[in-house]
Amino acid sequence: MKSQTSYTHKIAGALALALVVASGIQAQSTAAFWSFQTTQNGTGGTFTSIVTASTFQTIPTLSYTGSNITSGGNNGGAASFQAFDGTTWSGSGTGSTPGHSLAWNSGSTGNSFSVTLDTTGLSSLQVRMDLRSYTGGLMSFSNLQYDTGSGWGSSGLSLASFSTGTGYSVWSLDLSSLVAINNQSSVTLRWSFADIPSGSSLRVDNLQITAIAVPEPASIGLAFGVVTIGAIALYRRRIRKQM
């Protein structure tokens, strides 16, 4: 009985391993990160809108519009953030040095920023960023739209509000329900927002987008099959020993 129980545990363990392997394949992620600065500690360096790190198969791009944007970015950034690749990026946590951020200044109109990605083989996108809406400023984005090549459509998602003040706060959004942007050779996401009130500003820092790889059914089947075959072989060997 003890031997049979031990054997049963081995079979159960093998099948459990198969499930873990299959889920591990599904959990592989892809990410892109924008620090908006060229030095990790925020000291010296310059503003940049070029993606800092990415594992997307095509390099993502970012663009922005507004009537009052400093071409070289604004000083100041979120105090600290560790990107998906393990690097840590620092700023003042306020509107002064060190650090750099993407910013729309007092009175700016026609405001938006867009990210273009290749989501081929990907799904379940997630977005996070650090925002600083200076006291008396905006408290939310007006809209999030997407374009896969057929024109702009509204995401229809509920966009969380953000606080105003002198510091940065984290803003995040789960895009997994927006299936239209999955597995596309080109997807552009565009955040739009109202005019910046006089004397205020809006800053964006540490923008990171992640996605989950969608494995081919054959990949999952192979992973599960290999371990299952091993379990069957173990079973047959056990039977032969009992004969």
Secondary structure, DSSP 8 states (H G I E B T S, - for coil): -HHHHHHHHHHHHHHHHHHHHHHHHHT-EEEEEE-SSSSTT-SS-----S-SEE-SSS--EEEEE-SSB-TT-EE---SEEE-TTS-EEE--SSSSSS-EEEEE-TT--SEEEEEEE--TTEEEEEEEEEEEE-TT---S-SEEEEESSS--EE---------BSSS-EEEEEE-TT-GGGTT-S-EEEEEEE----TT--EEEEEEEEEEEE---HHHHHHHHHHHHHHHHHHHHHHHHHH-
